[in-house]
Amino acid sequence: MRAPDDDYWDELGVAWRAVDLDISVIAPRIEARVRRQSALIVLTLAIGLPLAAIGFGVGVLTIWRGWTTGTWNFVTRGAAIVTMAMLVAIAMQSLLGVRRGRAAAVSEMLELSLARAQRTLIGIRLGMAACAVAAVLGLVGTAIRRRLSGPPVMSPIVDLVLLALCAFGLFAWGRNVGFQLGQLRAVKRALGHEGQE
């Protein structure tokens, strides 16, 4: 007999319940999911780790250049680049722990998928924080430049709109990953109850 907490409630308030817990049907789907996740994590690390290192170097160089020439808006720009590079590095570090995983049993594959979804949510939140850092320090840099040498050629509104679009995209992706995380937890609970009956 299933308990009421076996239900999975979606965003529309519809309750879903696993009725057919045939492992031979579930296992290939979860295995394919784990393989796709592995490939995406490797690709993300291959792009993200060098990007974080390059960003850190460019940020430090920008801070140094601004400091030595007295161009203070470059200092804030460099600080933004360094901070964003560090956030990318933290996100990549969180993925390193779940990039590999040989899981034979369905329960192990579910655990790996859950861990990867949680780490993806961490990366998404760090990405949104990077957008906020870029917006705040960009506005500070624009204010410094306006005060010292006149307004910039390009309006900061364009940058803020682009950052808002990136943040909105990350937010939408985070909702999707959160939805998948809830589904995976529901499947795990359903399989756990099935094993106890």
Order of alpha helices (4+ residues) and beta strands (2+ residues): beta-beta-alpha-alpha-alpha-alpha
